[in-house]
Every structure is written in structure tokens, then in C-alpha cells.
Amino acid sequence: MLNKKLTPIIAGRTVKHTKQSDGLLQIEFDDGSVMKIKTGTPFTASIAGRTVKAVRQRATEFDLDFADGTSAAITLAEETSSVMLRNAAGVLEFFAPAAESGRAFQ
């Protein structure tokens, strides 16, 4: 199902690099914005250089669709896992809090 809130915010942004540590995936975009996602399994796909077209989510599957026709599936820690996006200045652009996760974003 298309994420109608996040898609218009990040569509057109290009992934600069990703980093994962302790169940937290960090995606940095070429405009300096950073998206953090609590993951349920390690994310190993190489998505640097790809431009986001859309975001889809169904239960614990969070998919990034790219302009080149490819997709990357990210397994969330839980169905309501947190996703947070801040712009280059650190201003919050999007936040979807986890229902019962006691782990805060860093």
C-alpha cells in the first residue's frame, strides 16, 4: 500500500549512502536529509545512487521504489516501527512513532 504521507516528501531524492547499526538503518540522501528506520532484520541491499519514486508499506514490509524500476524491501522491527526523516538542517520532516518500542532514535 502506498505511503501517502511519506512518498510526496522523499520522492525525487537520491540515496547518497546507507548505514546500519544495532537495528537502526540510516539512509542519507544527496540533499543532506537523513531517514532513520528501526529494522527487524539486517538491510544488505545496495541502494546508493538510486532516486526514490515511492514508498510502500504493508505490515512489517517497508518498500522503497526507485525511478529506475527497482525496489528495496526493508523489514521493520514491528508493524508500527518508527520511521523518522530530518532535513539537512535537522528539522523534522516526517515521524511515524512505534507503538510500544522503548528505543528512541539517536
KOLGU-293980 format. One record per residue (C-alpha): residue in one letter; x, z, y. Coordinates in steps of 0.001 Angstrom, whole numbers, plus 500000, padded with zeros to 6 digits. Layout:
AXZY;...
This chain:
M500000500000500000;L501370499037503412;N502520501961505513;K500666501027508703;K502340503718510806;L505993503159509903;T506009499366509423;P505481498434513096;I508154500922514141;I511004499666511931;A510049496028511276;G512835493845512619;R515550496498512347;T518624495642510295;V520232498170507952;K523796498975509007;H524616501332506123;T523210503996503817;K524485507371502713;Q523067509747500119;S523881513400499632;D522028516194497844;G518731514335497501;L518697513065501076;L519020509345501758;Q520118508420505246;I519605504835506432;E521281503859509686;F520044500748511455;D522058498445513701;D520248499758516794;G521637503237516086;S518389504690514764;V518502506771511579;M515845507268508896;K516142510210506506;I514220510292503227;K514053513063500621;T514622511320497298;G513740512156493711;T516475510024492151;P519734508626493492;F519359505436495514;T522009502924494478;A520812499600495922;S522973497818498467;I520744497045501450;A523262496814504308;G522711493712506425;R519064493290505442;T516299493209508051;V513150495248507394;K509906493297507233;A507518496007505964;V507269499447504371;R505006500124501394;Q504248503391499640;R502322504295496531;A502628507830495195;T506376508545494930;E507457504918495312;F508600504024498815;D509445500329499159;L511328498586501919;D510521494871502065;F513102492696503760;A512911489430505709;D514942487637503014;G512144488264500467;T513894491099498630;S512685494691498293;A514284498058497639;A512412500807495801;I513177504384496788;T511839507200494600;L510609510060496753;A511177513676495754;E507407514132495741;E504376512099496722;T504307513657500153;S508080513733500645;S509286513736504174;V510414510652505984;M511907511071509428;L513127508456511888;R515048509116515096;N516205506512517594;A519819506182518776;A519254508876521410;G517969511287518753;V514348511063519879;L511846511432517035;E510028508142516354;F508300508951513047;F507822512027510891;A505824512447507693;P506292516064506560;A506428517131502931;A503526519280501877;E505419522037500124;S509090521243500489;G511105524154501765;R514073521929502502;A514389520928506128;F516110517833507416;Q519592518327508739;
